[in-house]
Amino acid sequence: MLIQRYWLPITAATALLLTAQAGAEETYGSAPDPAAPLLTLVEARRLALDHQPLLQAQAAAVVAARQSAVSAGQLPDPKLKGGIADLTVTGADIGTLRRETDTQFNIGISQDLPRGNKLRLRSARAEAEAERAERELVTDQLMLERDAGLAWVEVWLPQRARELALATEREAALQAETVQIGYSNGRNSQAEVRTARVALALIRDEIAKLEQDSAHARSLLSRWLGEAADRPLPERLPDWPEPRPLGELMQGLRSHPHIGIAAKEVDVAQAGVALAKQAFKPDLSVELGYGYRPSFSDYVNLQIGIDLPIFTANRQNRDLAARLSELDRAEQLREDDFRQHAAELRLNYGDWILLKGRLARFDETILPEAQARIDAAQLAWGAGTGSLGAVLDARRALLDVQLRRLELETDRAKHALQLRYLGASAHGEEQ
């Protein structure tokens, strides 16, 4: 847990330590440039969409799919044909073109004519594929915003924890100095001096650990933001708006872009089934030709061809069965995607509500009581009726409470980002 990771033991203190100001700050290790502009969550999500190779690649896929949708509805290219016919290969007139033979030069053009709705259905299938690519682009944009936001929160967490650790470090430094003075005056033992030094060293090591965690988190954030990930973050998380009621969000989930991808897969499969049914209808072909005969009159010819789909058992029937199975698969995957997103929506919504109540309990009861406990322990110790151990326990409990609240606050931020993603409409807008 975060509390266990960031708990810093303090084993001795004085009244001066417990009431020290939080003004002076000493930092350790590398830190973002304080002169750089703050990187807010809103800006981080926006920057994640700027010059993003992943989005540019998917945008190119959309353009390609749109171009393919146009070409899919066109007739096949005509075929130009030419040759020589009735060339004599035996007898006295072998190979001649000058005597009275039937040798002829042919040139013509032919065109295949798909019957039924094949062209329209091919275009519809390609159009569904293009729309699927567009849904993928919108989904990628939403996922980038969400993932960049989650990475931003992961940077904010150790930064804020480090601030709590620095406040404790300042108190520990004052404590070590005070105990050293007390030792010089004979009021404290050498063991107390060493205990204070160890406590201060542990705090500083924990600060270094938090800086390491922060560096790791910023490296992950740079995956989406580049150099902007090194900018300092604000001290507070944004104020999250209340999500719409769960029932409304569930109703709108069918229009989520990610569900839309699965829905377009169904459309593509349906077009495939329709095309497979059209395969039972024979296609036509038309050929127009012109013939030149050196010794006789020229001529033209017109031919019409037709497919003969008479052996359908192992061709058209099996292709139709395959397309029907693909349609069933697409429908089942669409339903599975919806169930997965519905479960995630319920989980994130429920946690959002619960965390709101828990944070309110910390702010209204737990934190004030923890601070009051410190005040009471200090008064008792100053009056000689309490112990220093009671003051240290109270201070330790306050830090524990602060870190627990920090954990809840960041957890709620992650759920807020997930709800924003799950509540998006088919056009990528938040519902």
DADAQUI-V96660 format. One record per helix or strand. SS is the DSSP state (~ for helix, > for strand). FROM is the first residue (numbers start at 1). TO is the last residue. If there is no record, write none. Layout:
ss	from	to
SS	FROM	TO
SS	FROM	TO
//
This chain:
ss	from	to
~	2	6
~	15	18
~	41	47
~	53	72
>	79	85
>	104	113
~	118	184
~	190	230
~	246	255
~	257	278
>	284	292
>	299	306
~	316	382
~	388	422
>	424	424
>	430	430
//
